[in-house]
Structures are given as structure tokens and as C-alpha cells.
């Protein structure tokens, strides 16, 4: 019996974008079912429809064989559908119990919340599902993996029988992913149905029973992940899934020659950063990045990476220490000067810091050129020249669009990211800069766009640029980086000069703080100061 069926579901947004077209999805009761596809394939929209965050233009929804009309998340929960979003919906200052009961609080009388009953109910559900969380712990003090467990427990607390998990391993260390998979298998054994949205093909093969592939807003098909020897069927392969997702053979590895680093470009010298509550969030961090190398900053998010990047890119001030590019301190430089003359910056949040979504591709690609005399005629912008630059960048960086006048916000996530990369890495769009800072450059984009950006970063390395890669995705770190530092609780916890000599499991131990390198080993990352 199917726990969930979606039949001929179509969604057209007001701007004319056809997000879902006659989509069909059938999920069996008690299975872990993967939903896969490139960015822009329609997965997120489909799950928003199922969870009542959006309304379909046509189509039917069936839960346990019964036709349902889901108008809101409250309706979805009423029908037993819960969703764990990629960005957690938790209140950091409140406890696990307070987050669990939010909106469905047990009361004492008519005015007061019965916290004793709430904590007992929370403890009972934690024990029932073999989770390991303190009901009284505050969310801000939990690891990313534990926060995710709270989100899952919130859905179970509200009697969800179908769980949607959106890219659940995106910010987890390998050990946390292992724990999550064990918990999901345990839920499956208890009869729960799980929809697992992921870009990580190896994880889908390891965890899931079946998978449905979407492409360009349509369902391509549903496939058994594991074959049946009695029927003579084989396990589905990584290459087969890739072809289904992208409609062509996808190259899953980026070939690169060994790095040949030379002079130091970026030197971070003993920087410390305090948050608004005067808590140390970056603690005496030092490292060097040289020409011709890609140094990654890895670690579970929330361990100081965000604040470190903000200091390097000039978004926030340096409280203690210094940051130098080509031997010159960047303290006191304007944000505009840094990004025009010192570094290319691919921000983590492309919609907030990367683009002006309501403006054209051209306007987003050429802002560094508008003050230059060669792009002006008698003080008036030479729109013809600027348009030519934009069109060349669109072609070079393979931005899929109608033309340079199309609004950036109308593009898929992968193509929006390509616009950002084109502006920051193309010499025709800005002055040549010695340093590239790439912060989570492949987050939320499809395989094709990811590989394109990875190849561009490696090409820039080979051309002599210094590249700092910040990533919570270990696949990206192993594939792109030559060396890496791991941050834990605001400090550098480990340095690996050669990524070929370290395993994913070992990296995970340092990410979780289970291991710490000696001071001498960590100090090697800064010995190349110019």
C-alpha cells in the first residue's frame, strides 16, 4: 500500500515559471524513498506543495489511499506529514522542550503552560525513539546533528507518520551522518515513511530503498536502489543515477594536477573575533594561503567559519590580530576596494550577498566596471560595451538564460551562482585580483553547476591565484582542495597539508572535536608567511 501518492501535480508561479508539470510520485509505507534531481528540477516546490507551504494549480494528493486537500502546514501535520527543513526552524535561546511543544503546549488551567508535563512528554518521546538529547538543553548549546534530531522529534511529537527531510546531511560530519542513518532506519522499522531529498548519490545508495528522479519539473521515473537476485535485477549505479538526473553522463570527479604553491598571498595573523555577547567565536586563528593552491576551511557549521570569512572579506572588523594580502594589511580598506582590487568573493548566501535578484544579469555582472573611464562616454555609461562584457561572461560561464536582460531572480539556483562566479572570477568583469574566497560555492546547486564551478576554481589555481575554500561538504573539500584546516569551537583543530593522505572518517573526528592535533602540527599551516 502507498503511504503517499501525488498524481499529475502542476505548479506555475506568477512570473510564468513552470516549476512542476504533471508530476507523479508514489511512496510505499515504511520505506525510505529518495527524491533526486538537479537544482531547479522542481523537488523543493513539490515538497512545499505536499507540506502546504504552496498551493498546486492542478493535481491530486492521496495519503493512505484517501484523497486529501492540504492548504497549510497545519493541514499537513493533521494528515501525518512532517517536514525537516534544510535550515532549522528552531529558537536558539529556548530549551529542547520549549521548541518541541511550541504551538501545542500542554496547559495547567487556562493561562499557564504545564512545563512539568511538557518535559515528561519530551523525555518520553526521546526515549521511545532512542535519541540522546537533554530536554532541558538550550538549542544554541547543541551540535548541528542534535539540532536536526530535535527537528525530527518535533515532527514525531505532532504524530507525523510521513517525514520529509530536505538535504539532511548537508551540514553534518560523517559520524553525525552515521547516527542520522541509524535513526532513520529505526524509524523505518517502526513503520514510518521517509522522503529523503539529497544531492549525495552515495548516501542515497547506502540508505534508501527506492528513488524518484526529477528533471526540468517532471518526474523521469522511480527505481529500486537495490536489485533482487531472484529476479535477476542489479543495484542501480552512481553513473546510472547521474545520467537520470542530468540527462547526460556526469563526470563525478574533477581531475587536477598536484598543486605547485609559490608566494604567500593571504596571511591571517592571530585573529580573534567576539560576538555581540562578548563571547569568543574566532580564537587566535593563523594560517597562510599561497599562489597556486586551494586551502579549504572545513568543519561543522557554527565553529567560527562564518565570522572568519566576514573578517577576511571586510564585512566585519577584526577585533584582535591582522589580515594581510600580498604583505599589506587590509584593515581600514573599504568593502568596495577589497572586492574590486584585492579579492574575488563567492558568498555563501547568493541571494542576500551575491546578487540583486530584481536586476538583470548584465547589471549583476558588470558593477565593477561602471566607474571605469573606458566604459563611459562623456560621463555617460557605454551600455553597448557593458552589454558585450556581460554577454561574453554569460557564454564563458555557461549561464543558461534568455539573454543578458533577464532578471537574475528568474534563473535556477545553479545559474544564479554562475552569475556570481562570472562577476568574481572573470578578468573582463573586474580587475585581476590575487585572492579568491569561495564560501560554500556549491551549496544548493546541481551536479552540472557544481562541477563547472569546481573546474573554474582549479583553473584559477593553475593560473597562479590563491584560493580559500570554505565548505561544510567533505566531498567538495576532498575533490577541490589541496590542503585543509579544520575549525572546532573557533580554533584551528587540525591542519592537513595533503588531502590525499587523510580519510573522511579522520577528518570527521577532528570536526567533532574527538581529536586535536598538536600545536606543532597546526603551526605548519602558517609557516609560509611572506
BADOPA-232187 format. One record per residue (C-alpha): residue number from 1; x negated, y negated, z negated; chain. Coordinates in nm, 2 decimals, always signed. Layout:
<sites>
SITE num      u      v      w cadena
SITE NUM      X      Y      Z      A
...
</sites>
This chain:
<sites>
SITE num      u      v      w cadena
SITE   1  +0.00  +0.00  +0.00      A
SITE   2  -0.12  -0.35  +0.08      A
SITE   3  -0.15  -0.59  -0.21      A
SITE   4  -0.16  -0.88  +0.03      A
SITE   5  -0.06  -0.94  +0.39      A
SITE   6  -0.09  -1.25  +0.59      A
SITE   7  +0.09  -1.24  +0.93      A
SITE   8  +0.04  -1.49  +1.22      A
SITE   9  -0.06  -1.77  +0.99      A
SITE  10  -0.13  -2.10  +1.17      A
SITE  11  -0.25  -2.43  +1.03      A
SITE  12  -0.30  -2.75  +1.23      A
SITE  13  -0.43  -3.06  +1.05      A
SITE  14  -0.30  -3.41  +1.11      A
SITE  15  -0.61  -3.50  +1.31      A
SITE  16  -0.54  -3.22  +1.56      A
SITE  17  -0.79  -2.97  +1.43      A
SITE  18  -0.66  -2.61  +1.47      A
SITE  19  -0.80  -2.45  +1.15      A
SITE  20  -0.61  -2.12  +1.16      A
SITE  21  -0.45  -1.97  +1.47      A
SITE  22  -0.22  -1.66  +1.43      A
SITE  23  -0.44  -1.52  +1.15      A
SITE  24  -0.36  -1.17  +1.03      A
SITE  25  -0.52  -1.03  +0.71      A
SITE  26  -0.43  -0.71  +0.52      A
SITE  27  -0.59  -0.63  +0.18      A
SITE  28  -0.54  -0.30  +0.01      A
SITE  29  -0.45  -0.27  -0.35      A
SITE  30  -0.76  -0.20  -0.57      A
SITE  31  -1.02  -0.28  -0.30      A
SITE  32  -1.30  -0.54  -0.27      A
SITE  33  -1.24  -0.70  +0.06      A
SITE  34  -1.49  -0.94  +0.22      A
SITE  35  -1.38  -1.24  +0.43      A
SITE  36  -1.67  -1.34  +0.65      A
SITE  37  -1.74  -1.59  +0.93      A
SITE  38  -1.94  -1.89  +1.03      A
SITE  39  -1.88  -2.23  +0.87      A
SITE  40  -1.57  -2.37  +1.04      A
SITE  41  -1.43  -2.03  +1.11      A
SITE  42  -1.13  -2.10  +0.90      A
SITE  43  -1.20  -1.89  +0.59      A
SITE  44  -1.17  -2.18  +0.34      A
SITE  45  -0.85  -2.31  +0.49      A
SITE  46  -0.69  -1.96  +0.49      A
SITE  47  -0.77  -1.92  +0.12      A
SITE  48  -0.63  -2.27  +0.04      A
SITE  49  -0.31  -2.16  +0.21      A
SITE  50  -0.30  -1.85  +0.01      A
SITE  51  -0.36  -2.03  -0.32      A
SITE  52  -0.11  -2.30  -0.24      A
SITE  53  -0.35  -2.59  -0.20      A
SITE  54  -0.24  -2.64  +0.16      A
SITE  55  +0.08  -2.55  +0.35      A
SITE  56  +0.08  -2.34  +0.67      A
SITE  57  +0.26  -2.46  +0.98      A
SITE  58  +0.38  -2.11  +1.05      A
SITE  59  +0.33  -1.75  +0.94      A
SITE  60  +0.43  -1.52  +0.66      A
SITE  61  +0.28  -1.41  +0.33      A
SITE  62  +0.36  -1.08  +0.16      A
SITE  63  +0.24  -0.97  -0.19      A
SITE  64  +0.30  -0.60  -0.27      A
SITE  65  +0.54  -0.59  +0.03      A
SITE  66  +0.75  -0.88  -0.09      A
SITE  67  +0.77  -1.19  +0.12      A
SITE  68  +0.66  -1.50  -0.08      A
SITE  69  +0.65  -1.88  -0.04      A
SITE  70  +0.35  -2.03  -0.21      A
SITE  71  +0.38  -2.40  -0.24      A
SITE  72  +0.13  -2.47  -0.51      A
SITE  73  -0.15  -2.31  -0.72      A
SITE  74  +0.12  -2.27  -0.99      A
SITE  75  +0.32  -2.06  -0.74      A
SITE  76  +0.01  -1.86  -0.65      A
SITE  77  -0.06  -1.77  -1.01      A
SITE  78  +0.31  -1.69  -1.06      A
SITE  79  +0.27  -1.44  -0.78      A
SITE  80  -0.05  -1.30  -0.93      A
SITE  81  -0.31  -1.48  -0.71      A
SITE  82  -0.60  -1.65  -0.88      A
SITE  83  -0.90  -1.83  -0.72      A
SITE  84  -1.25  -1.88  -0.85      A
SITE  85  -1.39  -2.18  -0.66      A
SITE  86  -1.75  -2.23  -0.55      A
SITE  87  -1.76  -2.54  -0.76      A
SITE  88  -1.64  -2.45  -1.10      A
SITE  89  -1.32  -2.62  -1.24      A
SITE  90  -1.44  -2.64  -1.60      A
SITE  91  -1.45  -2.91  -1.86      A
SITE  92  -1.82  -2.91  -1.98      A
SITE  93  -1.75  -3.07  -2.32      A
SITE  94  -1.48  -2.82  -2.42      A
SITE  95  -1.53  -2.47  -2.55      A
SITE  96  -1.46  -2.14  -2.36      A
SITE  97  -1.13  -2.10  -2.54      A
SITE  98  -1.02  -2.46  -2.47      A
SITE  99  -1.09  -2.41  -2.10      A
SITE 100  -0.92  -2.07  -2.10      A
SITE 101  -0.59  -2.20  -2.24      A
SITE 102  -0.58  -2.53  -2.06      A
SITE 103  -0.23  -2.57  -1.92      A
SITE 104  -0.09  -2.26  -2.10      A
SITE 105  -0.17  -2.34  -2.47      A
SITE 106  -0.01  -2.14  -2.75      A
SITE 107  +0.16  -2.38  -2.98      A
SITE 108  +0.23  -2.40  -3.36      A
SITE 109  +0.56  -2.57  -3.39      A
SITE 110  +0.64  -2.82  -3.11      A
SITE 111  +0.34  -3.05  -3.14      A
SITE 112  +0.02  -2.86  -3.22      A
SITE 113  -0.20  -2.61  -3.03      A
SITE 114  -0.24  -2.29  -3.22      A
SITE 115  -0.62  -2.26  -3.19      A
SITE 116  -0.65  -1.95  -3.41      A
SITE 117  -0.41  -1.76  -3.17      A
SITE 118  -0.59  -1.91  -2.87      A
SITE 119  -0.93  -1.79  -2.99      A
SITE 120  -0.79  -1.44  -3.07      A
SITE 121  -0.63  -1.42  -2.73      A
SITE 122  -0.96  -1.53  -2.56      A
SITE 123  -1.17  -1.29  -2.76      A
SITE 124  -0.92  -1.00  -2.68      A
SITE 125  -0.94  -1.06  -2.31      A
SITE 126  -1.32  -1.10  -2.32      A
SITE 127  -1.35  -0.76  -2.49      A
SITE 128  -1.09  -0.60  -2.27      A
SITE 129  -1.29  -0.67  -1.96      A
SITE 130  -1.64  -0.61  -2.12      A
SITE 131  -1.76  -0.96  -2.07      A
SITE 132  -2.02  -1.11  -2.31      A
SITE 133  -1.92  -1.47  -2.39      A
SITE 134  -1.87  -1.65  -2.72      A
SITE 135  -1.52  -1.80  -2.72      A
SITE 136  -1.65  -2.10  -2.93      A
SITE 137  -1.94  -2.18  -2.70      A
SITE 138  -1.92  -2.51  -2.51      A
SITE 139  -1.93  -2.48  -2.13      A
SITE 140  -2.22  -2.72  -2.10      A
SITE 141  -2.44  -2.48  -2.30      A
SITE 142  -2.36  -2.18  -2.08      A
SITE 143  -2.56  -2.04  -1.79      A
SITE 144  -2.42  -2.06  -1.44      A
SITE 145  -2.34  -1.69  -1.45      A
SITE 146  -2.15  -1.73  -1.77      A
SITE 147  -1.95  -2.03  -1.64      A
SITE 148  -1.85  -1.81  -1.35      A
SITE 149  -1.74  -1.54  -1.59      A
SITE 150  -1.52  -1.80  -1.76      A
SITE 151  -1.36  -1.89  -1.43      A
SITE 152  -1.28  -1.52  -1.37      A
SITE 153  -1.14  -1.48  -1.72      A
SITE 154  -0.92  -1.79  -1.67      A
SITE 155  -0.75  -1.62  -1.38      A
SITE 156  -0.72  -1.29  -1.56      A
SITE 157  -0.57  -1.48  -1.87      A
SITE 158  -0.30  -1.61  -1.63      A
SITE 159  -0.22  -1.25  -1.52      A
SITE 160  -0.38  -1.28  -1.17      A
SITE 161  -0.39  -0.94  -1.00      A
SITE 162  -0.55  -1.07  -0.68      A
SITE 163  -0.87  -1.26  -0.72      A
SITE 164  -1.03  -1.48  -0.46      A
SITE 165  -1.40  -1.55  -0.51      A
SITE 166  -1.54  -1.82  -0.29      A
SITE 167  -1.92  -1.77  -0.23      A
SITE 168  -1.96  -1.65  -0.59      A
SITE 169  -2.33  -1.57  -0.57      A
SITE 170  -2.44  -1.89  -0.41      A
SITE 171  -2.60  -2.03  -0.74      A
SITE 172  -2.68  -1.70  -0.92      A
SITE 173  -3.01  -1.54  -0.99      A
SITE 174  -3.04  -1.18  -0.87      A
SITE 175  -2.99  -1.04  -1.23      A
SITE 176  -2.67  -1.25  -1.26      A
SITE 177  -2.55  -1.12  -0.93      A
SITE 178  -2.61  -0.77  -1.05      A
SITE 179  -2.39  -0.84  -1.36      A
SITE 180  -2.12  -1.00  -1.15      A
SITE 181  -2.11  -0.70  -0.92      A
SITE 182  -2.08  -0.46  -1.22      A
SITE 183  -1.79  -0.67  -1.35      A
SITE 184  -1.61  -0.68  -1.01      A
SITE 185  -1.65  -0.31  -0.98      A
SITE 186  -1.50  -0.27  -1.32      A
SITE 187  -1.20  -0.49  -1.22      A
SITE 188  -1.16  -0.28  -0.91      A
SITE 189  -1.14  +0.04  -1.12      A
SITE 190  -0.87  -0.12  -1.33      A
SITE 191  -0.66  -0.18  -1.01      A
SITE 192  -0.74  -0.54  -0.94      A
SITE 193  -0.77  -0.66  -0.58      A
SITE 194  -1.06  -0.89  -0.49      A
SITE 195  -1.12  -1.11  -0.19      A
SITE 196  -1.49  -1.18  -0.17      A
SITE 197  -1.59  -1.47  +0.06      A
SITE 198  -1.96  -1.47  +0.14      A
SITE 199  -2.23  -1.55  +0.40      A
SITE 200  -2.46  -1.29  +0.25      A
SITE 201  -2.43  -0.98  +0.46      A
SITE 202  -2.64  -0.76  +0.25      A
SITE 203  -2.42  -0.83  -0.06      A
SITE 204  -2.11  -0.75  +0.14      A
SITE 205  -2.25  -0.42  +0.24      A
SITE 206  -2.36  -0.34  -0.12      A
SITE 207  -2.03  -0.44  -0.28      A
SITE 208  -1.73  -0.44  -0.05      A
SITE 209  -1.50  -0.16  +0.08      A
SITE 210  -1.38  -0.34  +0.39      A
SITE 211  -1.44  -0.67  +0.56      A
SITE 212  -1.24  -0.90  +0.79      A
SITE 213  -1.43  -1.13  +1.02      A
SITE 214  -1.31  -1.47  +1.13      A
SITE 215  -1.43  -1.68  +1.42      A
SITE 216  -1.31  -2.01  +1.55      A
SITE 217  -1.00  -2.00  +1.33      A
SITE 218  -0.89  -1.65  +1.44      A
SITE 219  -0.93  -1.30  +1.29      A
SITE 220  -1.17  -1.09  +1.50      A
SITE 221  -1.09  -0.77  +1.32      A
SITE 222  -1.11  -0.57  +1.00      A
SITE 223  -1.37  -0.30  +0.95      A
SITE 224  -1.47  -0.03  +0.70      A
SITE 225  -1.80  -0.12  +0.54      A
SITE 226  -1.89  +0.24  +0.47      A
SITE 227  -1.84  +0.53  +0.71      A
SITE 228  -1.66  +0.85  +0.64      A
SITE 229  -1.88  +1.16  +0.71      A
SITE 230  -1.58  +1.38  +0.75      A
SITE 231  -1.45  +1.15  +1.03      A
SITE 232  -1.80  +1.11  +1.18      A
SITE 233  -1.80  +0.73  +1.13      A
SITE 234  -2.11  +0.54  +1.02      A
SITE 235  -2.17  +0.25  +0.79      A
SITE 236  -2.15  -0.09  +0.95      A
SITE 237  -2.49  -0.25  +1.00      A
SITE 238  -2.62  -0.60  +0.94      A
SITE 239  -2.66  -0.66  +1.32      A
SITE 240  -2.31  -0.55  +1.39      A
SITE 241  -2.16  -0.79  +1.13      A
SITE 242  -2.38  -1.07  +1.26      A
SITE 243  -2.26  -1.02  +1.62      A
SITE 244  -1.90  -1.01  +1.50      A
SITE 245  -1.94  -1.34  +1.31      A
SITE 246  -2.13  -1.54  +1.57      A
SITE 247  -2.02  -1.37  +1.89      A
SITE 248  -2.38  -1.31  +1.98      A
SITE 249  -2.69  -1.14  +1.85      A
SITE 250  -2.81  -1.34  +1.55      A
SITE 251  -3.18  -1.35  +1.45      A
SITE 252  -3.18  -1.30  +1.08      A
SITE 253  -3.54  -1.37  +1.02      A
SITE 254  -3.74  -1.67  +1.12      A
SITE 255  -4.09  -1.58  +1.25      A
SITE 256  -4.36  -1.81  +1.13      A
SITE 257  -4.74  -1.81  +1.12      A
SITE 258  -4.93  -1.84  +0.79      A
SITE 259  -4.94  -2.19  +0.66      A
SITE 260  -5.26  -2.40  +0.71      A
SITE 261  -5.23  -2.67  +0.45      A
SITE 262  -5.47  -2.97  +0.45      A
SITE 263  -5.45  -3.30  +0.27      A
SITE 264  -5.21  -3.37  -0.02      A
SITE 265  -4.91  -3.59  +0.08      A
SITE 266  -4.68  -3.57  -0.22      A
SITE 267  -4.81  -3.57  -0.57      A
SITE 268  -4.57  -3.55  -0.87      A
SITE 269  -4.77  -3.65  -1.17      A
SITE 270  -4.63  -3.57  -1.52      A
SITE 271  -4.28  -3.70  -1.45      A
SITE 272  -4.02  -3.69  -1.73      A
SITE 273  -3.65  -3.78  -1.70      A
SITE 274  -3.39  -3.85  -1.97      A
SITE 275  -3.02  -3.82  -1.92      A
SITE 276  -2.76  -4.07  -2.05      A
SITE 277  -2.76  -3.90  -2.39      A
SITE 278  -3.15  -3.93  -2.40      A
SITE 279  -3.19  -3.55  -2.36      A
SITE 280  -3.50  -3.45  -2.16      A
SITE 281  -3.38  -3.29  -1.83      A
SITE 282  -3.72  -3.30  -1.65      A
SITE 283  -4.01  -3.23  -1.88      A
SITE 284  -4.37  -3.33  -1.78      A
SITE 285  -4.35  -3.18  -1.42      A
SITE 286  -4.65  -3.20  -1.19      A
SITE 287  -4.72  -3.05  -0.85      A
SITE 288  -4.86  -3.12  -0.51      A
SITE 289  -4.73  -3.07  -0.16      A
SITE 290  -4.98  -3.07  +0.13      A
SITE 291  -4.96  -3.13  +0.50      A
SITE 292  -4.88  -2.81  +0.69      A
SITE 293  -4.70  -2.63  +0.41      A
SITE 294  -4.35  -2.58  +0.27      A
SITE 295  -4.33  -2.57  -0.11      A
SITE 296  -4.00  -2.46  -0.25      A
SITE 297  -3.85  -2.56  -0.58      A
SITE 298  -3.64  -2.27  -0.69      A
SITE 299  -3.43  -2.19  -0.99      A
SITE 300  -3.07  -2.16  -1.11      A
SITE 301  -2.90  -2.50  -1.06      A
SITE 302  -2.89  -2.72  -1.37      A
SITE 303  -3.25  -2.68  -1.47      A
SITE 304  -3.37  -3.02  -1.36      A
SITE 305  -3.39  -2.98  -0.99      A
SITE 306  -3.12  -3.25  -0.92      A
SITE 307  -3.29  -3.51  -1.14      A
SITE 308  -3.63  -3.43  -0.99      A
SITE 309  -3.51  -3.48  -0.64      A
SITE 310  -3.34  -3.81  -0.73      A
SITE 311  -3.67  -3.94  -0.87      A
SITE 312  -3.87  -3.83  -0.56      A
SITE 313  -3.61  -3.98  -0.32      A
SITE 314  -3.58  -4.31  -0.51      A
SITE 315  -3.22  -4.25  -0.61      A
SITE 316  -3.31  -4.28  -0.98      A
SITE 317  -3.60  -4.43  -1.17      A
SITE 318  -3.90  -4.24  -1.31      A
SITE 319  -3.89  -4.27  -1.69      A
SITE 320  -4.24  -4.13  -1.75      A
SITE 321  -4.52  -4.04  -1.51      A
SITE 322  -4.57  -4.13  -1.14      A
SITE 323  -4.49  -4.00  -0.79      A
SITE 324  -4.74  -4.07  -0.51      A
SITE 325  -4.71  -4.03  -0.13      A
SITE 326  -5.04  -4.04  +0.05      A
SITE 327  -5.20  -4.17  -0.27      A
SITE 328  -4.96  -4.47  -0.31      A
SITE 329  -4.71  -4.49  -0.59      A
SITE 330  -4.35  -4.50  -0.48      A
SITE 331  -4.24  -4.68  -0.79      A
SITE 332  -4.08  -5.01  -0.71      A
SITE 333  -4.01  -4.92  -0.35      A
SITE 334  -3.66  -4.98  -0.23      A
SITE 335  -3.44  -4.68  -0.13      A
SITE 336  -3.43  -4.82  +0.23      A
SITE 337  -3.81  -4.84  +0.26      A
SITE 338  -3.87  -4.50  +0.12      A
SITE 339  -3.63  -4.33  +0.36      A
SITE 340  -3.73  -4.53  +0.66      A
SITE 341  -4.11  -4.52  +0.62      A
SITE 342  -4.21  -4.26  +0.36      A
SITE 343  -3.98  -3.95  +0.38      A
SITE 344  -3.71  -3.78  +0.57      A
SITE 345  -3.44  -3.67  +0.33      A
SITE 346  -3.17  -3.40  +0.38      A
SITE 347  -2.94  -3.44  +0.08      A
SITE 348  -2.76  -3.16  -0.09      A
SITE 349  -2.42  -3.32  -0.06      A
SITE 350  -2.40  -3.42  +0.31      A
SITE 351  -2.05  -3.58  +0.28      A
SITE 352  -2.15  -3.81  -0.01      A
SITE 353  -2.51  -3.89  +0.06      A
SITE 354  -2.57  -3.76  +0.42      A
SITE 355  -2.31  -3.92  +0.65      A
SITE 356  -2.04  -4.18  +0.68      A
SITE 357  -1.76  -3.94  +0.77      A
SITE 358  -1.54  -4.20  +0.92      A
SITE 359  -1.81  -4.34  +1.16      A
SITE 360  -1.92  -4.20  +1.49      A
SITE 361  -2.21  -3.96  +1.54      A
SITE 362  -2.40  -4.24  +1.71      A
SITE 363  -2.36  -4.47  +1.41      A
SITE 364  -2.48  -4.19  +1.18      A
SITE 365  -2.78  -4.10  +1.38      A
SITE 366  -2.93  -4.45  +1.46      A
SITE 367  -2.91  -4.66  +1.13      A
SITE 368  -3.29  -4.67  +1.10      A
SITE 369  -3.32  -4.84  +1.45      A
SITE 370  -3.07  -5.12  +1.42      A
SITE 371  -3.32  -5.37  +1.26      A
SITE 372  -3.60  -5.30  +1.52      A
SITE 373  -3.66  -5.56  +1.79      A
SITE 374  -3.68  -5.30  +2.07      A
SITE 375  -3.32  -5.22  +2.01      A
SITE 376  -3.20  -5.58  +2.03      A
SITE 377  -3.14  -5.83  +2.30      A
SITE 378  -3.14  -6.19  +2.18      A
SITE 379  -3.05  -6.07  +1.83      A
SITE 380  -2.77  -5.85  +1.96      A
SITE 381  -2.78  -5.48  +1.93      A
SITE 382  -2.86  -5.30  +2.26      A
SITE 383  -2.58  -5.04  +2.24      A
SITE 384  -2.69  -4.88  +2.56      A
SITE 385  -3.04  -4.79  +2.42      A
SITE 386  -2.89  -4.68  +2.09      A
SITE 387  -2.64  -4.46  +2.26      A
SITE 388  -2.92  -4.30  +2.47      A
SITE 389  -3.11  -4.21  +2.15      A
SITE 390  -2.80  -4.06  +1.99      A
SITE 391  -2.73  -3.85  +2.30      A
SITE 392  -3.09  -3.72  +2.31      A
SITE 393  -3.07  -3.63  +1.94      A
SITE 394  -2.73  -3.45  +1.99      A
SITE 395  -2.89  -3.25  +2.27      A
SITE 396  -3.22  -3.18  +2.08      A
SITE 397  -3.04  -3.07  +1.76      A
SITE 398  -2.76  -2.88  +1.94      A
SITE 399  -2.48  -3.08  +1.77      A
SITE 400  -2.15  -2.93  +1.91      A
SITE 401  -1.92  -3.22  +1.98      A
SITE 402  -1.72  -3.40  +2.24      A
SITE 403  -1.97  -3.69  +2.27      A
SITE 404  -2.16  -3.94  +2.05      A
SITE 405  -1.84  -4.14  +1.99      A
SITE 406  -1.68  -3.85  +1.80      A
SITE 407  -1.62  -3.91  +1.43      A
SITE 408  -1.86  -3.71  +1.21      A
SITE 409  -1.58  -3.61  +0.98      A
SITE 410  -1.42  -3.42  +1.27      A
SITE 411  -1.72  -3.18  +1.30      A
SITE 412  -1.77  -2.85  +1.13      A
SITE 413  -2.00  -2.84  +0.82      A
SITE 414  -2.28  -2.69  +1.02      A
SITE 415  -2.27  -2.96  +1.29      A
SITE 416  -2.24  -3.24  +1.03      A
SITE 417  -2.56  -3.10  +0.87      A
SITE 418  -2.72  -3.11  +1.22      A
SITE 419  -2.64  -3.48  +1.25      A
SITE 420  -2.82  -3.54  +0.91      A
SITE 421  -3.12  -3.33  +1.02      A
SITE 422  -3.13  -3.51  +1.36      A
SITE 423  -3.14  -3.85  +1.19      A
SITE 424  -3.41  -3.75  +0.94      A
SITE 425  -3.64  -3.53  +1.15      A
SITE 426  -3.62  -3.68  +1.50      A
SITE 427  -3.91  -3.92  +1.57      A
SITE 428  -3.68  -4.10  +1.82      A
SITE 429  -3.43  -4.18  +1.54      A
SITE 430  -3.68  -4.31  +1.28      A
SITE 431  -4.05  -4.39  +1.23      A
SITE 432  -4.27  -4.08  +1.18      A
SITE 433  -4.29  -4.00  +0.81      A
SITE 434  -4.54  -3.78  +0.63      A
SITE 435  -4.29  -3.60  +0.40      A
SITE 436  -3.97  -3.41  +0.44      A
SITE 437  -3.74  -3.34  +0.14      A
SITE 438  -3.48  -3.08  +0.22      A
SITE 439  -3.23  -3.03  -0.07      A
SITE 440  -3.02  -2.72  -0.02      A
SITE 441  -3.03  -2.76  +0.36      A
SITE 442  -2.83  -2.45  +0.44      A
SITE 443  -2.56  -2.47  +0.17      A
SITE 444  -2.21  -2.40  +0.31      A
SITE 445  -2.31  -2.37  +0.67      A
SITE 446  -2.30  -2.08  +0.91      A
SITE 447  -2.58  -1.84  +1.02      A
SITE 448  -2.64  -2.02  +1.35      A
SITE 449  -2.68  -2.36  +1.20      A
SITE 450  -2.89  -2.23  +0.91      A
SITE 451  -3.14  -2.06  +1.14      A
SITE 452  -3.16  -2.37  +1.36      A
SITE 453  -3.25  -2.59  +1.06      A
SITE 454  -3.49  -2.33  +0.93      A
SITE 455  -3.67  -2.32  +1.26      A
SITE 456  -3.69  -2.70  +1.27      A
SITE 457  -3.84  -2.72  +0.92      A
SITE 458  -4.11  -2.46  +1.02      A
SITE 459  -4.18  -2.65  +1.34      A
SITE 460  -4.23  -2.97  +1.13      A
SITE 461  -4.46  -2.78  +0.90      A
SITE 462  -4.66  -2.66  +1.20      A
SITE 463  -4.68  -3.02  +1.33      A
SITE 464  -4.85  -3.12  +1.01      A
SITE 465  -4.57  -3.25  +0.79      A
SITE 466  -4.55  -3.18  +0.42      A
SITE 467  -4.21  -3.02  +0.33      A
SITE 468  -4.05  -2.99  -0.01      A
SITE 469  -3.76  -2.75  +0.00      A
SITE 470  -3.52  -2.74  -0.29      A
SITE 471  -3.30  -2.43  -0.28      A
SITE 472  -3.09  -2.20  -0.51      A
SITE 473  -3.07  -1.95  -0.23      A
SITE 474  -3.35  -1.69  -0.27      A
SITE 475  -3.30  -1.57  +0.08      A
SITE 476  -3.38  -1.92  +0.21      A
SITE 477  -3.68  -1.95  -0.02      A
SITE 478  -3.83  -1.62  +0.09      A
SITE 479  -3.76  -1.69  +0.46      A
SITE 480  -3.88  -2.05  +0.49      A
SITE 481  -4.12  -2.13  +0.20      A
SITE 482  -4.49  -2.06  +0.19      A
SITE 483  -4.52  -2.12  -0.18      A
SITE 484  -4.28  -2.19  -0.46      A
SITE 485  -4.24  -2.33  -0.81      A
SITE 486  -3.96  -2.21  -1.04      A
SITE 487  -3.79  -2.45  -1.28      A
SITE 488  -3.63  -2.35  -1.60      A
SITE 489  -3.49  -2.59  -1.86      A
SITE 490  -3.66  -2.89  -1.70      A
SITE 491  -4.01  -2.74  -1.68      A
SITE 492  -4.21  -2.55  -1.42      A
SITE 493  -4.18  -2.19  -1.54      A
SITE 494  -4.39  -2.03  -1.26      A
SITE 495  -4.59  -2.10  -0.95      A
SITE 496  -4.63  -1.86  -0.66      A
SITE 497  -4.89  -1.97  -0.41      A
SITE 498  -4.79  -1.69  -0.16      A
SITE 499  -4.43  -1.59  -0.12      A
SITE 500  -4.53  -1.27  +0.05      A
SITE 501  -4.68  -1.15  -0.28      A
SITE 502  -4.37  -1.18  -0.50      A
SITE 503  -4.04  -0.99  -0.52      A
SITE 504  -3.69  -1.12  -0.55      A
SITE 505  -3.65  -0.94  -0.88      A
SITE 506  -3.96  -1.10  -1.02      A
SITE 507  -3.85  -1.45  -0.92      A
SITE 508  -3.52  -1.38  -1.09      A
SITE 509  -3.69  -1.31  -1.42      A
SITE 510  -3.86  -1.65  -1.41      A
SITE 511  -3.54  -1.82  -1.30      A
SITE 512  -3.36  -1.68  -1.61      A
SITE 513  -3.65  -1.77  -1.84      A
SITE 514  -3.71  -1.40  -1.92      A
SITE 515  -4.07  -1.45  -1.82      A
SITE 516  -4.31  -1.75  -1.83      A
SITE 517  -4.64  -1.79  -1.66      A
SITE 518  -4.95  -1.91  -1.85      A
SITE 519  -5.04  -2.28  -1.84      A
SITE 520  -5.34  -2.19  -1.62      A
SITE 521  -5.13  -2.02  -1.36      A
SITE 522  -4.88  -2.30  -1.34      A
SITE 523  -5.16  -2.56  -1.33      A
SITE 524  -5.27  -2.43  -0.99      A
SITE 525  -4.98  -2.60  -0.82      A
SITE 526  -5.13  -2.94  -0.89      A
SITE 527  -5.50  -2.88  -0.83      A
SITE 528  -5.48  -3.02  -0.48      A
SITE 529  -5.42  -3.39  -0.57      A
SITE 530  -5.59  -3.61  -0.32      A
</sites>
